[in-house]
Amino acid sequence: MPLVWSARRGHAAVIAVVLASASGCGGCASKPDYPPNLTFPSRADRLVLRSPEHQPDMIPAPGKPDEEIATLDALGGQTADPAGVSPDVRARLETFLKDTFGTPANPHILGDQAILDSATRLGLNEARLAEGSKLFRNLCLQCHNLAGDGRGPSGLFVTPYPRDFRRGAFKFVSSGEGAKPRRADLLRTLNEGLRGTAMPSFSRIPEGERELLAWFVTYLSMRGEVEFRSLAELLGGKPNDSAANLKAILAEWEKAENSPPLPEAPDDGEPGSPTHLNAVRRGYKLFTQKLDSTATVERSCLDCHNEFGRKPLLRYDIWGTVARPANFTEPGLKGGTRPEDVFARIRFGIAPVGMPAHPKLKDREVWDLVRFIRSAPYPRELPPEVFAAVYP
């Protein structure tokens, strides 16, 4: 499907292209491989080192991410321009990135034995990355772009912007507070998509291809984060060791993959049963009271999910874009609606958008919150007094 833009048809064209990709993008397989001399572009857009605590008034219209980021310093954030790194130092960094990560046509992760061993344990071998790169080009490039910066030709014109993998941060993880995702977390997103965004489900492509895409996204994220960390150090006048940054990043991905499983959900019966209704009551009480969390200031869920999410508190995420907390009166959640998905969001928070973790809640308390959140969109699953509070 050709990518044709007009002022009136832009958003519809984006969705059409994305959905065509999710359906298999007939004919994409006939596209040639990347040219062997094509390299990943050097990062030229500003680094967001600290997002403002200032509450945004609205979600900006898409299409001008650089202009949005340029306003953050005046709002109390901190950004840095990669152009501030001297040409010779930047050239050394680019050489390291190319030697270590290769090119779109020949992606790899090379380094000393510790780096090679870690990449092997994570399944990031050259054959998988080469196949993943081809799939990424055919299915993901139009939104996530060549380097995984989320600034593809379609991605610039959707809200929210596609994920920029280069920060190394992911919102929907089950591996710990602020942790990297497990492979299973990436595969869930690929399989189910992200509700309310242009990220579609790729459940119609073979499972093996979703596996290859997950490996390649991991690779792109590692490459981008090494570049981000190295540039941030250089711009901050700190010593830079890109290989050490890569080793630390690899260790974080391994730690996530080896993190303990989530606890099994208790049997609270079917929605509407007495046991389930009691769990919903307890969850509602927790949702509306102050909770002990990792946040600096103790808050209740309602502070951000005002009116149970109908009037949410907008905030800046670590990418410098505006995030909107979930509306729990609407069915479906961006990060998944399975009980374990909601449990992970509550227990570990969503660090990139500032949603705090709640490590001190007992598992039973987290499951009670899960029961309330999953039942909130369905009045028949709520006890009468909870229904009256949520739907006055």
N, C-alpha and C positions, 0 to 999 in steps of 0.2 A: 504494500500500500504506500503510495507516495506521500510524503509529508508536505502538505500545502497549507500555508498559513493565510488567514485574513483576520481582520479585527473582529468580525462577527462570528467566525467559525473556529477560532483558535482553540478554545477549550474542547469543543466537540471533536476536533481533529486529533488532539492529544489523546483523548479517551479512545478514539477509534484505533489509533496506532497501537496504544498499549494493549487493548483487547485483542487486536490482531496478533500481537506477539504472544499473548497468553494462550491463544488458540492454536499456536504452532507456527504462525507467520509463514503461510504457504509460500514457497519459493525462496525463503531466506537461506535454505541450505545450499542454494546454488551460488551464493555470494562468494567471491574469492577470499582467500586468506588475507590477513594483514600483510602489507608490504614488509619485507624483512628489515628495511632500514627505518621503519617508523618507530619512534621512541615515545615514551610517556612525556607529556608536557611538564615543564617546570612550573611549580606553583607560583602564580602571579597575584592571586587575590589575597586580601588581608587575612591574617590569622586572628581569630577571636580568642584572646587570652583570658578575658573575664567578661561575662555578660552583665548588663545593668540589673540592679535590683529594682529599678524603676518599673512600675506597672504600665505596660503599654495600653493605649486607649482602644486599639483596634488591631485586627490582623491586616497588614498591608496587602495591597493588590500584588499579584505575582509579576515577575518579569524584570525586576530590578534588584537582585540580591546585593550587588556591590554598593548601590546607593543606600540600601537598608543598613548594611554593616558599617558604612561610613558615618552613620549617625550615632553609633553606639558609644563612642568616646565622650561625646557631649552629654550623654545620658548617665554617665558614671561607669561605663564599661571600659575595657581596654583592648585595643586592637594593635596590630603591628604589620608593617608593610614589608614583604619579603625583599623588595628592592633595596632595603637598607643593608643587606648583606653584600659585602664587596664582591666584585665579579670573580676574583681568583678563588675566594673561599667558596662561593656558590658553585664554581666549576668543580671543585673537589667533591662537594656534596653530590652533584649530579653524576660524577664519575662513580662514586660509591653506590648510588641508587641503581645505575645501569648495570654495574658489575654484579651487584647483589640480587637484583630483581629482574634483570633482563628487559625484554621488550614485549609489546603486545603479541607479536608473532612467536616469541620464544620466552615465555615467562618462567622464572625459576626463583629459588631462594638458595643462594650460595654464601659460603663463609667458612669459618673454622669448624672443627669437628663438633663443637657444642651446638652451633647453629644448625648444621646439617642433621644432627641427631634429633634435635627438637622439631625441625620441620618434618622429618620422617615420622616421628611419633604422631604428629598432627595430620598425617596423610597428604602433605603438600609436596608431592613429587612432580617432576616435570611433565610426565605424560598426562596426569590429571589436570594440571594447570593449563597445558596447551589446549586440551579439549574444552575445559571450562572457559577459556578465553574466547574461543569461537562461539560458544553458546551465549556468552555474555554479549558479544558483539551483535548477535542476531536478535536476542530477546530483551536486553537490558540497556544497551548503549544509548538508545534514544532518550532515556530519562536520566540514567546515572552517569553517562558520559565516559569517555575513554579511561580516565584516571579514577573513576568512581567518585567524582566531586559533586554529583547531583545536578550538574549544569548541562545536561544534554539538550539537544534542540527542542525536545518536547518538555523536558523537566522544568525549564525556566518559566513555563506558563501554567503551572498547576499549583494549587494550594492544598496541603502544604507542599513545599519543595520536596523532591525525592531525597532520600538520605544521602548525605555526604559521608562516605565511608572513611575519609582521610583522617578524621579525628580519632578514629579507633573506638568510638563510643556507640553503643546500641541501647535502645530504650527497653526492649522486651526480652529480658534475660531471666533464666531460672537458676543461675549459678552463684548469686551473691550480690551484695550491695555494690553498685558501681563496677561490676565485673564484666569481663568479656562474655559473649554468649556461648552456650554450648552449640555444637553442630545441630543438635535437635531443635534449638531455638531458631536458628537460621532456616532450617528445613520447614518448621511450622509456618514461618512467614512466607516462604516460597509456596507452600502448599495451600495456605488459606488466604494469602494476601493481607492487606491492612484496610479494614473497613473505614470508609470516609475519606480515603485517599485514592490516588490514581494507581496505587500498587495493586495489581490484580492477583488472583490465584493462578498459580502455574501447575495446578493439580492435573491438567490434561497432558502435560509432557511426561515422558517416562521418569520413574523414580530415580534411575541412574543419572539422568541429566540434571535433576534437581540437586543430587549429591555433588555433581561436578560444579554447578553454579555456587553452591555453598562453599566449596573449597576455594573457588576463584574469588568470591567476595572476601573471604578471610585473607587471602593473599593481597588483594587490592587495599584492604584496610591496613594490613601490616606495612605495606609500602608507603601509603599515605601518612600513617602515624609516625613512621621513622622520619619522614620529611618534615612533618609538623613539629615534632619534638626537637629535631636538629635545628630547624629555623628559629624556633622559640628560644633555644639556648644561645644561638649565635646573635640574635637580635637583643637578647638580654645581657650580653657581655659575659656569658658563662662558658666554661670549657665544653666542647662538643665532642662526643664519641658516638658516632652513628651506629657502629657495631654493638656497642653496649646498649644503646637504645633498642636495637633489634632483639638482642638477647632478653632484655626485660619484657618486651612485648610478647615474644614467643612464650616466655614463662607464664605470663598472664593468661594467654590462650590455653596453655596446658593446664593451669590451675582450674580454669573454668570447666574444661572437659572432664577433669577428675573430681569435680565438686560432688558432694553427696546428693543423693536424690531427694526430691521433695517428699514430705511425709504423706502417707495415704490419707485420703479424705475419710472422715467418720461416716457411718451409715446413719443419715438423718431422715431416711424415708423419702417418699415422693413429695414434690411440692404440694403444699396444702394439707399434708398430714400433721397431726399434733406435734410430733417431734421436730419436723421441719419448721413449722410455724414458731415454735419456741426458739429455735436457732435464729430465725429471722428477727424475732424480737430482741434477742441479745445482740445481734449484729447491728440493728438499728440504734440501740442504746450506745454501743461503741462508736458508731459512725458520727453520732451527734455530740459526743463528749470529747474533752481534751485527751489526746493519746500521747503516751511516752514514746518518742521517736528519736531519730538521729538529727532532727532539725534543731537549729539553734534556739528557736522559740517554740514552745509546746503549743500545738494547734489541734483543732478538730478537723475532720475531713470536710466539714461544711465551710471552713475558711476559704478553701480553694474551689470546692464543688458546691458553690452557693446555690441554694434552692435545689439541692441534690443534682447539681450540674446544669440546671437551666440557665443560670447566670454565673458562669465560671469566672474565676480570677485569671485573666490572661497573664502570661509571664514570658520572659525571654529564656530560651534554652541555650545550651552551651555552643550551639552553632550560630547564635546571634539572631535567630529567627523567633517569631512569636508562637508560643505553644498554647493550646486551649485544653484545659482539663476536661475529662470525660463528663458527658451528661448521662447519669445513671437512670434517667426516666425513659431513655430510648433503648430499644433492644440492640444488642451487638456492641462489642467493644473492640477498639482498634487492635489491641494486643492479644485478642483471643478471648472467648467466653467460656472455655472449659474451666471447671473448678480449679484445676492446677494452674491455669494461666492467671486467674484472678488472685489465687493464693500467692503466687510469685510476685505479682505487682505490689501486694500489700506488705509482704514480708521483707522484700528487698528494695522496694521503692522503684522509682524511675529516675535514676540519678541525672541523666542529661537534661531533664526538664525541672529538676528541683523537687520532685516528689520524694519525701523522705522515706527511708526504710523504717520498719517497726520491729527491731530485733527482740524487744523485751515482751512483746505480746506472746502469750501462750499459743501453741498451735490451735487449741480449741477456740480461742478468741479470734484468731485469723480466719478459721473456717466459719465462724459465726458471721464475720464481716462478708465473707464470700457468699454465704447464703442470702444475706440481705441484698448485696449488690446485684446478684444474679436474679433475684426475684423482684427488685425495684421496678423494672419496666412492665411487670405483669400484675396488675391490681389484684387479681384473683388469688395470687400466691402470697399476699400480704395479710397479716392479722388486721382486724378492723381498725384498731387504734393507730397502727403504723400506716395503713392506707390513708387515714384521715390526715396524718401529718405530712405525708409525701404528696398527696393530691388534695390539698385543702379546697 
